[in-house]
């Protein structure tokens, strides 16, 4: 009897399927409430290589839902401790801890080296960066989000529409597990579903999860969802996230963070406005300038950009400047 005998006996897996798993490299972005269960099931299934991308450290408030970690690991790197724990589960898997945050600078290379990407960060800036990179490189993206007692999971790109096709706009307001809360089994359920979708894509099961979104409501105990195989890709007014390294001296740079939030603006010459100023059509960049909008999470930058697009036709890019001590939202 072998480690994988209970799954190899499945007609959908067999020895050939197990070899596919062994030959696969998955990049998992976020080792929090979604990433922990997803990683455990992927490593247990015998995926050959997994890169774990998370810049955050373990905190005591993580432990009710992030089941890879122990109380004596508080303050230590999530990606490194996840790799350490998972190696004890299955040392057949080559585990790589990436302790830098996902950014416009590294997203392309991380996606390029993977066969499949899991978005477990529950950060819309990260999600849109991953979706854009996966669409450009024809890589499958399994993305999920969870909050309070609800969430969703879907499989995008790789011949199917991207996440932008399903969610072309950000919500008007956003919350996080830190502000709205979440129960551990909710992210556990959705993270396990991410792992199932990933395995189904690798094994080429039918029907494919690519082009499928599943909604989860564990308050009402309801599952729903829909297929989005023919959703059109948005082509106009795309707002993309860039690195601060891309700013040049001729750009029209606006930092939407208050001085109490960010005493030092993104650049010394950055203007200070808020979203309401753009709604009132106050900022007036020159016709050919590149406008760059910065905030902590990307939400205010997105909202300001949409207001600006109502009266100005130039190029707009977004930058997020999160507190690197703030963990991915799950």
Buried (B, 14 or more C-beta within 10 A) or exposed (E): EEEBEEBBEEEEBBEEBBEBBBEBBBBBBBBBBBBBBBBBBBBBBBBBBBBBBBBBBBBEEBBEBBBBBEEEBBEEBBBBBBBBBBBEBBEEBEBBBBBEBBBBBBBBEBBEEBBBBBBBBBBBBBBBBBBBBBBEBEBBBBBBBBBBBBBBBBBBBBEBBBBBBBBBEBEEEBEBBEEEEBBBEBBBBBBBBBBBBBBBBBBEBEEBBBBBBBBBBBEEEEEEEEBBEEBEEBEEEEBEBBBBEEBEEEBBBBBBBEEEEBEEBBBEEBBEBBBEBBBEEEBEBEEEBBBBBBBBBBBBBBBBBBBBBEEBEBEBBBBBBBEEEBBBBB
